[in-house]
Amino acid sequence: LPLSLHPAPRQVLLLGLESGLGLKTTLEFPVMQVDCCEQNGVLLQEMQSGALSETLASCWADDRVQLQAGHPALTVRQLKAKYDVILDTPGNSAVYRQADQFNAGRYAWLAERLAEGGLYCQRFTFTDYGPDALRSVAETLQSAFGYVTAFDTAPGEMLFVAARSRDDVITKDLIR
């Protein structure tokens, strides 16, 4: 969805690879570079030489892919590029160690990494917290980026899409 919302995604940052299928899908778009940050070494090994290796072999051989191993919050601070799309999959928000993935300082720093017209998309996996928790995340995103909307993608899962302006997300071509 995020790559379809952007009119010309060229530079993409993936924060967390999960199964690697998001990377595989990203490479189906005419992107020029995909920087990937993943902290789970076991998952990386599985993707490169385990059960997922055959499915993802083309991804690792693709010159557009740059892999950064390490905690995304730390690794991404070393990157100087500006991105058309940042895809963030921080894990379940109910896990205490994930709390640093949903704060204003992190969002502000990621907003600075967006190119003009860029989109930040965060997969938000949750338990039924009620509306206040979702509103809090949305307000924090809006304070950092300027505009935020959310898509209900599955039970217990939302996709927050943030940008500097509404026009970066809700384009004329999207409404047609």
N, C-alpha and C positions, 0 to 999 in steps of 0.2 A: 504493500500500500504506500509506504513513504516514497519509494522510488517512482511510483506512478504519479504521486502528487507533484513532484518536482519536475519542471519542464525540461531540464537538461542536467541530470545528475552525473557529474564527472569525477569529483573527489568524494569518496565515501569513507566514513570511519565506523567500524563495528566494535562496540564495547561489549565483549562477551560473545562467544561463538555458539554456545549451547551445543546443538547437534551438528553444526556446520552447514545445515541446509539453508540458513539465511545467507551465508557466504556464497553458496552455490547459486542461489536465486539472484543475488546481487550481480554476479558475474554474467548473468543473462542479459543485463542491461548494458548499454554502451558507455560504461564507466571507464575512466582512464586509470584510476588508482583506488585501491581498497586497502586501507590500513586496518589491521585487526589487532585488538588487545584482548588477551585471554590469560587468566591467572591459574587456571586449573591444569597443571602439567600432565596429570593422568588423562584428562580429556584430550589434550593436544596429542599425546602419544597414541591414544585410541584412534583419533581422527587420521593420524599420519601412518600408522602401521597396524592398527587393529581392525575390528569389524567394520568400521566406517571408511577405512582407507581406500577401498575400491571405488566407492561412491564419490569420495572427495579428492581422488588423485588428480583430476583435472584442475581443481582449485589450487593445489600446492604447486603445480607446474605452471600456473598462469603468472606471467611477469607483472601483472597489475597488482598482485597480492603481496603485501608486506606484513609479516607477522611480528607482533611485539609480545613476548611472553612476560607476564608479570601482572600485578594488580592494576586493573584499568585506571583507577584513581591516581596511581603514581605514574604509570607508564605514559598515559595520555598527556601529562604535563610536559613531557620531553618533546612532544610533537609540535611543530611550528606551523604546519599547513593549515589552511582554511578549508572547510568542508562544505559541500553542497548539501549533504545529508549525513547526519550522525544517528546511527541506530544503536540504542542502548538497551541491553537485556540484563538488568542487575540481579535477577533471581527474585524469589518470593519476598515481598515487603514485610511479611510477618517474622522473618528471621532477623534477629537483633543485629547480627554482624553486617546486614545489608543497609542499616540505617544511614550510613554515610553516603549512600547512593541517591538520597532524596532530600538533600539540603540546599539551601539558597546559595552558599558559597560554591558548591560544585556546579550547580546550574548556571551561575553567573560566569564561571570560568568556561564552561562548555559553550555558552552563548557567544563568547569572544572567539571561539574556534569556528563559528559559522561564517561562510562566505556570504556575500550580498545575496539575499533571496533564499538563504539556506534554511533547512528544516532539521529540527531536533525531534527524534521520536523515541519515546521510552515505553517499553513494554512494562506494564504494571500488573503484576500477579498478586492477588490479595485474597484474604478471607473476608467474610462480611463484616466490615468495620463500621458500616453505616455511612451516611453521607458526609459527616464532618471530616473524616480522614481523607476521603477523596477530594473534598473541597480544599483542604489544607495543601495537598500536593499540587492541585491545579493552581491555587493562588501563588504558591511558591514558584512554580514554573512561570506563571504570568509575570511575576515581579522581575524575574531574570531575563526573560525573552521578549516580553511585550504582548504576545498573543499566544493563547493556548486553546486547543479543542481536544475532545476525547472521542474515541471510537470504542464501542463495546464489541470486543472481538470474540469472546467466548465466556462461558460462566466462570466468574472469578478472575477475569482478565480484561484489561483495557489497554488501549494504545493512546498515550498522550502524544499529541503533535504540537510542537511549539515553534514559533518563528518571531521575527521582529515585527511583522505586521500580518493582519488578517489576509491581505492580498497575496502574501507568499504561500498561503495554504489553500484558500478558497479562490481559485483562479477562474477566469471566464471559461476555459476549456473544461474544467471540472464540472461546472454547472450545466453545460450543454446537454 
